[in-house]
């Protein structure tokens, strides 16, 4: 049962990032702030900076959710989510290389693990949890 809770904690953190990111993309596109998804090459720097900022916040939230839901040892769960997020970011670098400025997918890949870790640290501080999570 604990393994299912562990998997659930990691999946919940991942879904937090994905659902919030895609939802915000959709809202900004519907409001006309971002161009339609079919015209991704039209993203200018300020749009990419905005997307990077909210995705960073959501990535921290994903780390927080994973730590909060972890049945034991949140550090291990954060490491798993951080590795998965980084690997996903690396795939995004290759897949999205020609879709926007190169700095954007690289920044997402490089910051995934530290931002997820930060979410876990925030959870730990708010909860006052004593652990080896430094």
N, CA, C and O atoms as a Tinker XYZ file with bonds, in Angstrom:
   536  protein
     1  N      0.820000   -1.199000    0.000000    73     2
     2  CA     0.000000    0.000000    0.000000    64     1     3
     3  C      0.863000    1.262000    0.000000    63     2     4     5
     4  O      0.519000    2.248000   -0.651000    81     3
     5  N      1.976000    1.234000    0.724000    73     3     6
     6  CA     2.850000    2.402000    0.782000    64     5     7
     7  C      3.424000    2.734000   -0.587000    63     6     8     9
     8  O      3.582000    3.908000   -0.923000    81     7
     9  N      3.738000    1.716000   -1.382000    73     7    10
    10  CA     4.299000    1.970000   -2.711000    64     9    11
    11  C      3.280000    2.699000   -3.583000    63    10    12    13
    12  O      3.650000    3.568000   -4.372000    81    11
    13  N      2.004000    2.353000   -3.447000    73    11    14
    14  CA     0.970000    3.045000   -4.217000    64    13    15
    15  C      0.840000    4.500000   -3.774000    63    14    16    17
    16  O      0.641000    5.389000   -4.602000    81    15
    17  N      0.954000    4.738000   -2.476000    73    15    18
    18  CA     0.909000    6.113000   -1.976000    64    17    19
    19  C      2.119000    6.899000   -2.467000    63    18    20    21
    20  O      2.008000    8.081000   -2.793000    81    19
    21  N      3.268000    6.246000   -2.519000    73    19    22
    22  CA     4.476000    6.905000   -3.022000    64    21    23
    23  C      4.325000    7.271000   -4.490000    63    22    24    25
    24  O      4.636000    8.390000   -4.899000    81    23
    25  N      3.846000    6.321000   -5.272000    73    23    26
    26  CA     3.622000    6.594000   -6.697000    64    25    27
    27  C      2.590000    7.699000   -6.855000    63    26    28    29
    28  O      2.747000    8.589000   -7.691000    81    27
    29  N      1.541000    7.641000   -6.054000    73    27    30
    30  CA     0.505000    8.671000   -6.104000    64    29    31
    31  C      1.040000   10.053000   -5.772000    63    30    32    33
    32  O      0.646000   11.035000   -6.402000    81    31
    33  N      1.934000   10.145000   -4.792000    73    31    34
    34  CA     2.521000   11.436000   -4.420000    64    33    35
    35  C      3.334000   12.018000   -5.570000    63    34    36    37
    36  O      3.270000   13.216000   -5.843000    81    35
    37  N      4.090000   11.168000   -6.235000    73    35    38
    38  CA     4.923000   11.627000   -7.355000    64    37    39
    39  C      4.048000   12.019000   -8.540000    63    38    40    41
    40  O      4.278000   13.049000   -9.173000    81    39
    41  N      3.048000   11.198000   -8.837000    73    39    42
    42  CA     2.134000   11.505000   -9.943000    64    41    43
    43  C      1.366000   12.790000   -9.650000    63    42    44    45
    44  O      1.164000   13.607000  -10.549000    81    43
    45  N      0.937000   12.978000   -8.408000    73    43    46
    46  CA     0.205000   14.194000   -8.044000    64    45    47
    47  C      1.065000   15.439000   -8.236000    63    46    48    49
    48  O      0.578000   16.459000   -8.725000    81    47
    49  N      2.336000   15.363000   -7.856000    73    47    50
    50  CA     3.232000   16.498000   -8.073000    64    49    51
    51  C      3.422000   16.786000   -9.547000    63    50    52    53
    52  O      3.400000   17.941000   -9.971000    81    51
    53  N      3.608000   15.729000  -10.332000    73    51    54
    54  CA     3.764000   15.873000  -11.779000    64    53    55
    55  C      2.509000   16.493000  -12.395000    63    54    56    57
    56  O      2.600000   17.428000  -13.191000    81    55
    57  N      1.341000   15.968000  -12.025000    73    55    58
    58  CA     0.093000   16.490000  -12.579000    64    57    59
    59  C     -0.162000   17.932000  -12.157000    63    58    60    61
    60  O     -0.745000   18.706000  -12.916000    81    59
    61  N      0.267000   18.293000  -10.968000    73    59    62
    62  CA     0.141000   19.684000  -10.526000    64    61    63
    63  C      0.843000   20.610000  -11.506000    63    62    64    65
    64  O      0.280000   21.618000  -11.933000    81    63
    65  N      2.066000   20.264000  -11.857000    73    63    66
    66  CA     2.846000   21.086000  -12.790000    64    65    67
    67  C      2.194000   21.104000  -14.167000    63    66    68    69
    68  O      2.015000   22.170000  -14.756000    81    67
    69  N      1.845000   19.947000  -14.673000    73    67    70
    70  CA     1.316000   19.845000  -16.038000    64    69    71
    71  C     -0.040000   20.529000  -16.166000    63    70    72    73
    72  O     -0.247000   21.324000  -17.083000    81    71
    73  N     -0.957000   20.232000  -15.262000    73    71    74
    74  CA    -2.308000   20.792000  -15.370000    64    73    75
    75  C     -2.290000   22.305000  -15.213000    63    74    76    77
    76  O     -2.948000   23.012000  -15.976000    81    75
    77  N     -1.548000   22.811000  -14.235000    73    75    78
    78  CA    -1.478000   24.264000  -14.059000    64    77    79
    79  C     -0.800000   24.941000  -15.246000    63    78    80    81
    80  O     -1.245000   26.002000  -15.684000    81    79
    81  N      0.265000   24.347000  -15.772000    73    79    82
    82  CA     0.978000   24.939000  -16.907000    64    81    83
    83  C      0.115000   24.962000  -18.159000    63    82    84    85
    84  O     -0.013000   25.998000  -18.813000    81    83
    85  N     -0.474000   23.827000  -18.490000    73    83    86
    86  CA    -1.312000   23.745000  -19.693000    64    85    87
    87  C     -2.555000   24.620000  -19.534000    63    86    88    89
    88  O     -2.980000   25.279000  -20.482000    81    87
    89  N     -3.131000   24.623000  -18.338000    73    87    90
    90  CA    -4.298000   25.466000  -18.091000    64    89    91
    91  C     -3.990000   26.945000  -18.256000    63    90    92    93
    92  O     -4.775000   27.681000  -18.854000    81    91
    93  N     -2.860000   27.380000  -17.735000    73    91    94
    94  CA    -2.472000   28.784000  -17.881000    64    93    95
    95  C     -2.175000   29.106000  -19.340000    63    94    96    97
    96  O     -2.558000   30.168000  -19.830000    81    95
    97  N     -1.498000   28.200000  -20.036000    73    95    98
    98  CA    -1.263000   28.396000  -21.475000    64    97    99
    99  C     -2.588000   28.599000  -22.204000    63    98   100   101
   100  O     -2.730000   29.519000  -23.010000    81    99
   101  N     -3.547000   27.736000  -21.914000    73    99   102
   102  CA    -4.849000   27.791000  -22.577000    64   101   103
   103  C     -5.557000   29.114000  -22.286000    63   102   104   105
   104  O     -6.100000   29.744000  -23.194000    81   103
   105  N     -5.549000   29.529000  -21.029000    73   103   106
   106  CA    -6.206000   30.785000  -20.656000    64   105   107
   107  C     -5.541000   31.968000  -21.350000    63   106   108   109
   108  O     -6.228000   32.834000  -21.892000    81   107
   109  N     -4.210000   32.014000  -21.339000    73   107   110
   110  CA    -3.507000   33.128000  -21.977000    64   109   111
   111  C     -3.721000   33.132000  -23.491000    63   110   112   113
   112  O     -3.775000   34.194000  -24.110000    81   111
   113  N     -3.839000   31.962000  -24.075000    73   111   114
   114  CA    -4.135000   31.884000  -25.505000    64   113   115
   115  C     -5.561000   32.368000  -25.777000    63   114   116   117
   116  O     -5.790000   33.119000  -26.725000    81   115
   117  N     -6.516000   31.943000  -24.950000    73   115   118
   118  CA    -7.913000   32.346000  -25.122000    64   117   119
   119  C     -8.089000   33.853000  -24.948000    63   118   120   121
   120  O     -8.944000   34.463000  -25.590000    81   119
   121  N     -7.277000   34.447000  -24.079000    73   119   122
   122  CA    -7.347000   35.895000  -23.857000    64   121   123
   123  C     -6.604000   36.692000  -24.922000    63   122   124   125
   124  O     -6.674000   37.921000  -24.945000    81   123
   125  N     -5.896000   35.999000  -25.799000    73   123   126
   126  CA    -5.147000   36.675000  -26.849000    64   125   127
   127  C     -3.771000   37.149000  -26.424000    63   126   128   129
   128  O     -3.103000   37.863000  -27.172000    81   127
   129  N     -3.338000   36.762000  -25.232000    73   127   130
   130  CA    -2.006000   37.143000  -24.764000    64   129   131
   131  C     -0.949000   36.346000  -25.516000    63   130   132   133
   132  O      0.072000   36.890000  -25.936000    81   131
   133  N     -1.205000   35.051000  -25.680000    73   131   134
   134  CA    -0.315000   34.166000  -26.440000    64   133   135
   135  C     -0.962000   33.859000  -27.784000    63   134   136   137
   136  O     -2.188000   33.818000  -27.887000    81   135
   137  N     -0.156000   33.646000  -28.806000    73   135   138
   138  CA    -0.715000   33.238000  -30.103000    64   137   139
   139  C     -1.239000   31.800000  -30.013000    63   138   140   141
   140  O     -0.905000   31.078000  -29.073000    81   139
   141  N     -2.057000   31.384000  -30.986000    73   139   142
   142  CA    -2.535000   29.994000  -30.984000    64   141   143
   143  C     -1.369000   29.010000  -30.973000    63   142   144   145
   144  O     -0.286000   29.314000  -31.473000    81   143
   145  N     -1.596000   27.836000  -30.403000    73   143   146
   146  CA    -0.543000   26.821000  -30.290000    64   145   147
   147  C      0.047000   26.454000  -31.643000    63   146   148   149
   148  O      1.213000   26.070000  -31.728000    81   147
   149  N     -0.746000   26.569000  -32.697000    73   147   150
   150  CA    -0.254000   26.231000  -34.038000    64   149   151
   151  C      0.774000   27.237000  -34.543000    63   150   152   153
   152  O      1.451000   26.982000  -35.539000    81   151
   153  N      0.895000   28.363000  -33.873000    73   151   154
   154  CA     1.827000   29.419000  -34.288000    64   153   155
   155  C      2.898000   29.662000  -33.228000    63   154   156   157
   156  O      3.234000   30.812000  -32.947000    81   155
   157  N      3.434000   28.602000  -32.638000    73   155   158
   158  CA     4.391000   28.738000  -31.542000    64   157   159
   159  C      5.623000   29.539000  -31.917000    63   158   160   161
   160  O      6.224000   30.177000  -31.052000    81   159
   161  N      6.011000   29.523000  -33.167000    73   159   162
   162  CA     7.184000   30.271000  -33.587000    64   161   163
   163  C      7.015000   31.767000  -33.410000    63   162   164   165
   164  O      7.983000   32.522000  -33.507000    81   163
   165  N      5.787000   32.199000  -33.152000    73   163   166
   166  CA     5.523000   33.624000  -32.985000    64   165   167
   167  C      5.748000   34.117000  -31.561000    63   166   168   169
   168  O      5.596000   35.308000  -31.289000    81   167
   169  N      6.106000   33.221000  -30.656000    73   167   170
   170  CA     6.381000   33.650000  -29.286000    64   169   171
   171  C      7.603000   34.560000  -29.270000    63   170   172   173
   172  O      8.651000   34.236000  -29.828000    81   171
   173  N      7.439000   35.697000  -28.619000    73   171   174
   174  CA     8.562000   36.626000  -28.468000    64   173   175
   175  C      9.114000   36.470000  -27.053000    63   174   176   177
   176  O      8.533000   35.772000  -26.222000    81   175
   177  N     10.222000   37.116000  -26.796000    73   175   178
   178  CA    10.939000   36.901000  -25.535000    64   177   179
   179  C     10.074000   37.139000  -24.305000    63   178   180   181
   180  O     10.114000   36.333000  -23.375000    81   179
   181  N      9.298000   38.211000  -24.267000    73   179   182
   182  CA     8.514000   38.487000  -23.065000    64   181   183
   183  C      7.493000   37.381000  -22.802000    63   182   184   185
   184  O      7.181000   37.090000  -21.647000    81   183
   185  N      6.972000   36.764000  -23.859000    73   183   186
   186  CA     6.026000   35.661000  -23.679000    64   185   187
   187  C      6.722000   34.444000  -23.075000    63   186   188   189
   188  O      6.174000   33.769000  -22.204000    81   187
   189  N      7.927000   34.178000  -23.546000    73   187   190
   190  CA     8.693000   33.048000  -23.012000    64   189   191
   191  C      9.094000   33.302000  -21.563000    63   190   192   193
   192  O      9.084000   32.381000  -20.746000    81   191
   193  N      9.446000   34.542000  -21.242000    73   191   194
   194  CA     9.791000   34.884000  -19.853000    64   193   195
   195  C      8.569000   34.692000  -18.955000    63   194   196   197
   196  O      8.673000   34.124000  -17.868000    81   195
   197  N      7.418000   35.166000  -19.415000    73   195   198
   198  CA     6.186000   34.990000  -18.645000    64   197   199
   199  C      5.887000   33.505000  -18.430000    63   198   200   201
   200  O      5.580000   33.086000  -17.314000    81   199
   201  N      5.978000   32.714000  -19.495000    73   199   202
   202  CA     5.731000   31.271000  -19.381000    64   201   203
   203  C      6.742000   30.621000  -18.439000    63   202   204   205
   204  O      6.385000   29.748000  -17.648000    81   203
   205  N      7.995000   31.043000  -18.522000    73   203   206
   206  CA     9.020000   30.482000  -17.637000    64   205   207
   207  C      8.717000   30.813000  -16.178000    63   206   208   209
   208  O      8.907000   29.971000  -15.300000    81   207
   209  N      8.254000   32.019000  -15.915000    73   207   210
   210  CA     7.951000   32.422000  -14.537000    64   209   211
   211  C      6.812000   31.587000  -13.965000    63   210   212   213
   212  O      6.937000   31.035000  -12.872000    81   211
   213  N      5.697000   31.490000  -14.699000    73   211   214
   214  CA     4.598000   30.732000  -14.104000    64   213   215
   215  C      4.883000   29.237000  -14.073000    63   214   216   217
   216  O      4.427000   28.546000  -13.162000    81   215
   217  N      5.616000   28.731000  -15.034000    73   215   218
   218  CA     5.992000   27.316000  -14.980000    64   217   219
   219  C      6.934000   27.049000  -13.796000    63   218   220   221
   220  O      6.868000   25.987000  -13.176000    81   219
   221  N      7.791000   27.994000  -13.492000    73   219   222
   222  CA     8.685000   27.840000  -12.340000    64   221   223
   223  C      7.886000   27.787000  -11.041000    63   222   224   225
   224  O      8.154000   26.956000  -10.173000    81   223
   225  N      6.918000   28.666000  -10.913000    73   223   226
   226  CA     6.062000   28.673000   -9.721000    64   225   227
   227  C      5.308000   27.350000   -9.608000    63   226   228   229
   228  O      5.204000   26.780000   -8.522000    81   227
   229  N      4.787000   26.870000  -10.724000    73   227   230
   230  CA     4.036000   25.609000  -10.712000    64   229   231
   231  C      4.946000   24.420000  -10.421000    63   230   232   233
   232  O      4.508000   23.440000   -9.818000    81   231
   233  N      6.197000   24.495000  -10.838000    73   231   234
   234  CA     7.144000   23.415000  -10.552000    64   233   235
   235  C      7.448000   23.365000   -9.057000    63   234   236   237
   236  O      7.544000   22.283000   -8.476000    81   235
   237  N      7.598000   24.522000   -8.440000    73   235   238
   238  CA     7.763000   24.570000   -6.979000    64   237   239
   239  C      6.525000   23.963000   -6.312000    63   238   240   241
   240  O      6.644000   23.189000   -5.363000    81   239
   241  N      5.348000   24.315000   -6.809000    73   239   242
   242  CA     4.106000   23.762000   -6.254000    64   241   243
   243  C      4.065000   22.242000   -6.401000    63   242   244   245
   244  O      3.599000   21.544000   -5.500000    81   243
   245  N      4.545000   21.731000   -7.523000    73   243   246
   246  CA     4.588000   20.282000   -7.724000    64   245   247
   247  C      5.478000   19.592000   -6.707000    63   246   248   249
   248  O      5.133000   18.525000   -6.199000    81   247
   249  N      6.623000   20.195000   -6.408000    73   247   250
   250  CA     7.500000   19.649000   -5.375000    64   249   251
   251  C      6.845000   19.684000   -4.006000    63   250   252   253
   252  O      6.989000   18.750000   -3.216000    81   251
   253  N      6.134000   20.749000   -3.730000    73   251   254
   254  CA     5.420000   20.889000   -2.461000    64   253   255
   255  C      4.368000   19.790000   -2.321000    63   254   256   257
   256  O      4.283000   19.125000   -1.288000    81   255
   257  N      3.571000   19.608000   -3.370000    73   255   258
   258  CA     2.510000   18.595000   -3.344000    64   257   259
   259  C      3.099000   17.203000   -3.134000    63   258   260   261
   260  O      2.579000   16.418000   -2.341000    81   259
   261  N      4.179000   16.899000   -3.841000    73   259   262
   262  CA     4.806000   15.586000   -3.692000    64   261   263
   263  C      5.305000   15.374000   -2.267000    63   262   264   265
   264  O      5.078000   14.312000   -1.687000    81   263
   265  N      5.977000   16.362000   -1.699000    73   263   266
   266  CA     6.472000   16.235000   -0.320000    64   265   267
   267  C      5.317000   16.086000    0.662000    63   266   268   269
   268  O      5.390000   15.295000    1.602000    81   267
   269  N      4.258000   16.846000    0.442000    73   267   270
   270  CA     3.105000   16.819000    1.336000    64   269   271
   271  C      2.413000   15.452000    1.317000    63   270   272   273
   272  O      1.957000   14.973000    2.355000    81   271
   273  N      2.337000   14.833000    0.156000    73   271   274
   274  CA     1.615000   13.567000    0.023000    64   273   275
   275  C      2.485000   12.330000    0.247000    63   274   276   277
   276  O      1.968000   11.218000    0.358000    81   275
   277  N      3.794000   12.522000    0.313000    73   275   278
   278  CA     4.695000   11.374000    0.489000    64   277   279
   279  C      4.372000   10.669000    1.805000    63   278   280   281
   280  O      4.303000   11.313000    2.852000    81   279
   281  N      4.173000    9.344000    1.760000    73   279   282
   282  CA     3.834000    8.629000    2.992000    64   281   283
   283  C      4.994000    8.563000    3.985000    63   282   284   285
   284  O      4.769000    8.425000    5.187000    81   283
   285  N      6.220000    8.660000    3.499000    73   283   286
   286  CA     7.419000    8.647000    4.347000    64   285   287
   287  C      8.574000    9.175000    3.515000    63   286   288   289
   288  O      8.552000    9.086000    2.287000    81   287
   289  N      9.570000    9.717000    4.170000    73   287   290
   290  CA    10.785000   10.209000    3.519000    64   289   291
   291  C     10.507000   11.042000    2.266000    63   290   292   293
   292  O     10.751000   10.582000    1.151000    81   291
   293  N     10.002000   12.254000    2.442000    73   291   294
   294  CA     9.680000   13.091000    1.286000    64   293   295
   295  C     10.884000   13.373000    0.388000    63   294   296   297
   296  O     10.719000   13.622000   -0.806000    81   295
   297  N     12.093000   13.336000    0.952000    73   295   298
   298  CA    13.287000   13.600000    0.146000    64   297   299
   299  C     13.391000   12.625000   -1.021000    63   298   300   301
   300  O     13.692000   13.035000   -2.142000    81   299
   301  N     13.151000   11.360000   -0.775000    73   299   302
   302  CA    13.227000   10.368000   -1.860000    64   301   303
   303  C     12.208000   10.662000   -2.952000    63   302   304   305
   304  O     12.499000   10.522000   -4.140000    81   303
   305  N     11.038000   11.061000   -2.549000    73   303   306
   306  CA     9.986000   11.366000   -3.515000    64   305   307
   307  C     10.350000   12.597000   -4.344000    63   306   308   309
   308  O     10.118000   12.641000   -5.552000    81   307
   309  N     10.923000   13.591000   -3.673000    73   307   310
   310  CA    11.355000   14.804000   -4.369000    64   309   311
   311  C     12.455000   14.472000   -5.369000    63   310   312   313
   312  O     12.454000   14.991000   -6.485000    81   311
   313  N     13.380000   13.621000   -4.984000    73   311   314
   314  CA    14.466000   13.237000   -5.895000    64   313   315
   315  C     13.895000   12.547000   -7.129000    63   314   316   317
   316  O     14.307000   12.843000   -8.251000    81   315
   317  N     12.952000   11.634000   -6.931000    73   315   318
   318  CA    12.356000   10.933000   -8.077000    64   317   319
   319  C     11.652000   11.928000   -8.994000    63   318   320   321
   320  O     11.856000   11.908000  -10.208000    81   319
   321  N     10.822000   12.800000   -8.415000    73   319   322
   322  CA    10.124000   13.788000   -9.240000    64   321   323
   323  C     11.115000   14.729000   -9.915000    63   322   324   325
   324  O     10.932000   15.089000  -11.078000    81   323
   325  N     12.161000   15.130000   -9.202000    73   323   326
   326  CA    13.172000   16.014000   -9.780000    64   325   327
   327  C     13.899000   15.378000  -10.951000    63   326   328   329
   328  O     14.147000   16.032000  -11.964000    81   327
   329  N     14.241000   14.106000  -10.814000    73   327   330
   330  CA    14.906000   13.399000  -11.917000    64   329   331
   331  C     13.960000   13.275000  -13.106000    63   330   332   333
   332  O     14.355000   13.514000  -14.247000    81   331
   333  N     12.703000   12.900000  -12.835000    73   331   334
   334  CA    11.731000   12.790000  -13.928000    64   333   335
   335  C     11.506000   14.140000  -14.605000    63   334   336   337
   336  O     11.422000   14.215000  -15.831000    81   335
   337  N     11.410000   15.200000  -13.811000    73   335   338
   338  CA    11.231000   16.535000  -14.377000    64   337   339
   339  C     12.416000   16.970000  -15.214000    63   338   340   341
   340  O     12.249000   17.571000  -16.276000    81   339
   341  N     13.612000   16.667000  -14.738000    73   339   342
   342  CA    14.818000   17.011000  -15.491000    64   341   343
   343  C     14.894000   16.216000  -16.788000    63   342   344   345
   344  O     15.212000   16.772000  -17.840000    81   343
   345  N     14.603000   14.919000  -16.719000    73   343   346
   346  CA    14.606000   14.100000  -17.936000    64   345   347
   347  C     13.559000   14.600000  -18.931000    63   346   348   349
   348  O     13.817000   14.667000  -20.132000    81   347
   349  N     12.381000   14.948000  -18.422000    73   347   350
   350  CA    11.352000   15.518000  -19.292000    64   349   351
   351  C     11.809000   16.823000  -19.912000    63   350   352   353
   352  O     11.539000   17.090000  -21.083000    81   351
   353  N     12.502000   17.635000  -19.128000    73   351   354
   354  CA    13.041000   18.888000  -19.649000    64   353   355
   355  C     14.083000   18.670000  -20.728000    63   354   356   357
   356  O     14.127000   19.406000  -21.714000    81   355
   357  N     14.926000   17.659000  -20.543000    73   355   358
   358  CA    15.947000   17.347000  -21.550000    64   357   359
   359  C     15.285000   16.896000  -22.845000    63   358   360   361
   360  O     15.704000   17.294000  -23.932000    81   359
   361  N     14.254000   16.066000  -22.730000    73   359   362
   362  CA    13.506000   15.665000  -23.929000    64   361   363
   363  C     12.907000   16.906000  -24.594000    63   362   364   365
   364  O     12.922000   17.029000  -25.818000    81   363
   365  N     12.382000   17.822000  -23.778000    73   363   366
   366  CA    11.815000   19.057000  -24.304000    64   365   367
   367  C     12.825000   19.908000  -25.051000    63   366   368   369
   368  O     12.470000   20.591000  -26.011000    81   367
   369  N     14.082000   19.876000  -24.623000    73   367   370
   370  CA    15.131000   20.622000  -25.328000    64   369   371
   371  C     15.247000   20.114000  -26.757000    63   370   372   373
   372  O     15.302000   20.903000  -27.700000    81   371
   373  N     15.283000   18.801000  -26.915000    73   371   374
   374  CA    15.445000   18.230000  -28.252000    64   373   375
   375  C     14.181000   18.387000  -29.095000    63   374   376   377
   376  O     14.255000   18.713000  -30.280000    81   375
   377  N     13.033000   18.155000  -28.487000    73   375   378
   378  CA    11.770000   18.248000  -29.225000    64   377   379
   379  C     11.453000   19.700000  -29.584000    63   378   380   381
   380  O     10.963000   19.979000  -30.679000    81   379
   381  N     11.731000   20.615000  -28.669000    73   379   382
   382  CA    11.360000   22.006000  -28.884000    64   381   383
   383  C     12.463000   22.902000  -29.398000    63   382   384   385
   384  O     12.327000   24.125000  -29.379000    81   383
   385  N     13.551000   22.314000  -29.856000    73   383   386
   386  CA    14.712000   23.107000  -30.261000    64   385   387
   387  C     14.369000   24.145000  -31.322000    63   386   388   389
   388  O     14.868000   25.269000  -31.267000    81   387
   389  N     13.537000   23.791000  -32.276000    73   387   390
   390  CA    13.205000   24.708000  -33.369000    64   389   391
   391  C     11.893000   25.449000  -33.151000    63   390   392   393
   392  O     11.441000   26.169000  -34.042000    81   391
   393  N     11.272000   25.288000  -31.987000    73   391   394
   394  CA     9.972000   25.901000  -31.749000    64   393   395
   395  C     10.060000   27.287000  -31.115000    63   394   396   397
   396  O      9.132000   28.085000  -31.246000    81   395
   397  N     11.150000   27.576000  -30.438000    73   395   398
   398  CA    11.283000   28.875000  -29.772000    64   397   399
   399  C     12.766000   29.161000  -29.564000    63   398   400   401
   400  O     13.630000   28.416000  -30.026000    81   399
   401  N     13.036000   30.242000  -28.869000    73   399   402
   402  CA    14.421000   30.562000  -28.530000    64   401   403
   403  C     15.023000   29.408000  -27.735000    63   402   404   405
   404  O     14.345000   28.796000  -26.910000    81   403
   405  N     16.278000   29.118000  -27.982000    73   403   406
   406  CA    16.928000   27.960000  -27.367000    64   405   407
   407  C     17.045000   28.069000  -25.849000    63   406   408   409
   408  O     17.062000   27.048000  -25.162000    81   407
   409  N     17.126000   29.277000  -25.318000    73   407   410
   410  CA    17.304000   29.426000  -23.881000    64   409   411
   411  C     16.108000   28.872000  -23.109000    63   410   412   413
   412  O     16.261000   28.385000  -21.989000    81   411
   413  N     14.919000   28.947000  -23.706000    73   411   414
   414  CA    13.704000   28.577000  -22.981000    64   413   415
   415  C     13.661000   27.091000  -22.601000    63   414   416   417
   416  O     13.534000   26.789000  -21.414000    81   415
   417  N     13.759000   26.158000  -23.539000    73   415   418
   418  CA    13.725000   24.748000  -23.120000    64   417   419
   419  C     14.930000   24.354000  -22.264000    63   418   420   421
   420  O     14.824000   23.488000  -21.395000    81   419
   421  N     16.073000   24.992000  -22.514000    73   419   422
   422  CA    17.254000   24.698000  -21.690000    64   421   423
   423  C     17.005000   25.153000  -20.250000    63   422   424   425
   424  O     17.321000   24.433000  -19.303000    81   423
   425  N     16.440000   26.344000  -20.091000    73   423   426
   426  CA    16.148000   26.862000  -18.749000    64   425   427
   427  C     15.158000   25.961000  -18.014000    63   426   428   429
   428  O     15.307000   25.722000  -16.816000    81   427
   429  N     14.150000   25.463000  -18.724000    73   427   430
   430  CA    13.189000   24.559000  -18.089000    64   429   431
   431  C     13.870000   23.279000  -17.607000    63   430   432   433
   432  O     13.592000   22.794000  -16.510000    81   431
   433  N     14.760000   22.740000  -18.432000    73   431   434
   434  CA    15.457000   21.497000  -18.065000    64   433   435
   435  C     16.404000   21.715000  -16.889000    63   434   436   437
   436  O     16.465000   20.891000  -15.976000    81   435
   437  N     17.135000   22.816000  -16.911000    73   435   438
   438  CA    18.149000   23.076000  -15.882000    64   437   439
   439  C     17.515000   23.402000  -14.530000    63   438   440   441
   440  O     18.076000   23.069000  -13.486000    81   439
   441  N     16.365000   24.042000  -14.543000    73   439   442
   442  CA    15.762000   24.479000  -13.280000    64   441   443
   443  C     14.767000   23.484000  -12.690000    63   442   444   445
   444  O     14.315000   23.674000  -11.561000    81   443
   445  N     14.418000   22.436000  -13.418000    73   443   446
   446  CA    13.393000   21.502000  -12.927000    64   445   447
   447  C     13.745000   20.943000  -11.548000    63   446   448   449
   448  O     12.949000   21.052000  -10.616000    81   447
   449  N     14.915000   20.354000  -11.414000    73   447   450
   450  CA    15.279000   19.723000  -10.141000    64   449   451
   451  C     15.367000   20.744000   -9.002000    63   450   452   453
   452  O     14.774000   20.511000   -7.948000    81   451
   453  N     16.081000   21.866000   -9.168000    73   451   454
   454  CA    16.160000   22.812000   -8.044000    64   453   455
   455  C     14.802000   23.385000   -7.634000    63   454   456   457
   456  O     14.567000   23.626000   -6.450000    81   455
   457  N     13.913000   23.605000   -8.595000    73   455   458
   458  CA    12.600000   24.155000   -8.255000    64   457   459
   459  C     11.742000   23.127000   -7.520000    63   458   460   461
   460  O     11.025000   23.473000   -6.581000    81   459
   461  N     11.812000   21.879000   -7.941000    73   459   462
   462  CA    11.087000   20.818000   -7.236000    64   461   463
   463  C     11.643000   20.673000   -5.820000    63   462   464   465
   464  O     10.884000   20.524000   -4.862000    81   463
   465  N     12.952000   20.716000   -5.695000    73   463   466
   466  CA    13.605000   20.651000   -4.382000    64   465   467
   467  C     13.128000   21.807000   -3.492000    63   466   468   469
   468  O     12.844000   21.614000   -2.310000    81   467
   469  N     13.045000   23.001000   -4.073000    73   467   470
   470  CA    12.579000   24.168000   -3.331000    64   469   471
   471  C     11.162000   23.948000   -2.812000    63   470   472   473
   472  O     10.857000   24.305000   -1.675000    81   471
   473  N     10.299000   23.366000   -3.634000    73   471   474
   474  CA     8.944000   23.064000   -3.181000    64   473   475
   475  C      8.942000   22.141000   -1.977000    63   474   476   477
   476  O      8.164000   22.334000   -1.042000    81   475
   477  N      9.806000   21.142000   -1.995000    73   475   478
   478  CA     9.931000   20.245000   -0.849000    64   477   479
   479  C     10.452000   20.964000    0.381000    63   478   480   481
   480  O      9.985000   20.716000    1.493000    81   479
   481  N     11.415000   21.853000    0.189000    73   479   482
   482  CA    11.965000   22.633000    1.311000    64   481   483
   483  C     10.896000   23.541000    1.922000    63   482   484   485
   484  O     10.807000   23.668000    3.144000    81   483
   485  N     10.093000   24.163000    1.076000    73   483   486
   486  CA     9.024000   25.029000    1.583000    64   485   487
   487  C      8.041000   24.205000    2.404000    63   486   488   489
   488  O      7.617000   24.634000    3.477000    81   487
   489  N      7.678000   23.029000    1.910000    73   487   490
   490  CA     6.776000   22.156000    2.661000    64   489   491
   491  C      7.390000   21.809000    4.013000    63   490   492   493
   492  O      6.715000   21.866000    5.041000    81   491
   493  N      8.661000   21.452000    4.008000    73   491   494
   494  CA     9.343000   21.076000    5.248000    64   493   495
   495  C      9.327000   22.230000    6.247000    63   494   496   497
   496  O      9.047000   22.025000    7.427000    81   495
   497  N      9.621000   23.421000    5.789000    73   495   498
   498  CA     9.654000   24.582000    6.701000    64   497   499
   499  C      8.270000   24.897000    7.242000    63   498   500   501
   500  O      8.118000   25.215000    8.421000    81   499
   501  N      7.272000   24.811000    6.392000    73   499   502
   502  CA     5.906000   25.101000    6.841000    64   501   503
   503  C      5.423000   24.075000    7.846000    63   502   504   505
   504  O      4.682000   24.410000    8.771000    81   503
   505  N      5.829000   22.843000    7.677000    73   503   506
   506  CA     5.403000   21.768000    8.566000    64   505   507
   507  C      6.309000   21.627000    9.781000    63   506   508   509
   508  O      5.940000   20.973000   10.756000    81   507
   509  N      7.481000   22.230000    9.732000    73   507   510
   510  CA     8.425000   22.073000   10.828000    64   509   511
   511  C      8.941000   20.656000   10.938000    63   510   512   513
   512  O      9.254000   20.184000   12.031000    81   511
   513  N      9.032000   19.974000    9.804000    73   511   514
   514  CA     9.454000   18.572000    9.789000    64   513   515
   515  C     10.937000   18.479000   10.075000    63   514   516   517
   516  O     11.743000   19.193000    9.479000    81   515
   517  N     11.292000   17.590000   10.996000    73   515   518
   518  CA    12.691000   17.318000   11.287000    64   517   519
   519  C     13.102000   16.095000   10.483000    63   518   520   521
   520  O     12.587000   15.000000   10.707000    81   519
   521  N     14.019000   16.273000    9.556000    73   519   522
   522  CA    14.503000   15.145000    8.756000    64   521   523
   523  C     15.856000   15.508000    8.176000    63   522   524   525
   524  O     16.392000   16.583000    8.448000    81   523
   525  N     16.401000   14.614000    7.384000    73   523   526
   526  CA    17.681000   14.887000    6.732000    64   525   527
   527  C     17.487000   15.642000    5.425000    63   526   528   529
   528  O     18.412000   15.710000    4.615000    81   527
   529  N     16.340000   16.196000    5.207000    73   527   530
   530  CA    16.000000   16.954000    4.007000    64   529   531
   531  C     16.644000   18.332000    4.136000    63   530   532   533
   532  O     16.047000   19.243000    4.710000    81   531
   533  N     17.840000   18.489000    3.614000    73   531   534
   534  CA    18.530000   19.775000    3.771000    64   533   535
   535  C     18.541000   20.563000    2.500000    63   534   536
   536  O     19.082000   21.668000    2.463000    81   535
